[in-house]
Structures are given as structure tokens and as C-alpha cells.
Amino acid sequence: MNWSSWIRQFHRWMAVVFTLVVAGIFVTLGMGSEPPMWAYYLPLAPLAFLMFTGLYMYIQPYATKWRSTRRTNI
């Protein structure tokens, strides 16, 4: 598995983890109990990974195009 597909797979799993954590917080709130304050910070770690991997996947096509035009101009 190459680097790009590994990052894409990691991004997918972090999206699942983020969704489950946020859904868990909403279920806890819906049951009428207040979760501890640290539970509200749990989604931030997967969200940070999602941001960095998402930015990588967003920039990747532009970087590939930039590299290919740079090679053809040499």
C-alpha cells in the first residue's frame, strides 16, 4: 500500500471515530445525563487528524500537476 492510499484509509477511519464520538456525546445528552467536561474535548483529536489528512488530499492533485509541469519545462 502506497503512502497516499494509507493516508486516505486513515482519513476514513478517523471520520468513523469522530462520528462515533460525537454521536456518543449526543446520546449521553439525550438520556438526560451530563457527560464529564473532558468528553467534550474527545472529538478534537480525530478532528485534527481529519484536518491534516484532508488538507493533504486536497493539495495532492495540485502538487502532482505542479511537479509534472515542472519536469516538462526542464
BELMOTA-V148502 format. One record per residue. OMEGA is omega as a letter, one per 30 degrees, with the letter a starting at -180 (NA if undefined). BURIAL is b if it has 9 or more other ideal C-beta (glycine too) atoms within 8 Angstrom, else e. Layout:
OMEGA,BURIAL / OMEGA,BURIAL
This chain:
a,e / a,e / a,e / l,e / l,e / l,b / l,b / l,b / l,b / l,b / l,b / a,e / l,e / l,b / l,b / a,e / l,b / a,b / l,e / l,e / l,b / l,b / l,e / l,e / l,b / l,e / l,e / l,b / l,b / l,e / l,e / l,e / l,e / l,e / l,e / a,e / a,e / a,e / l,b / l,e / a,e / a,b / a,b / a,e / l,e / l,b / l,b / l,e / l,b / l,b / a,e / l,e / l,b / l,b / l,e / a,b / l,b / a,e / a,e / l,b / l,e / l,e / l,e / l,e / l,e / l,e / a,e / l,e / l,e / l,e / a,e / l,e / a,e / NA,e
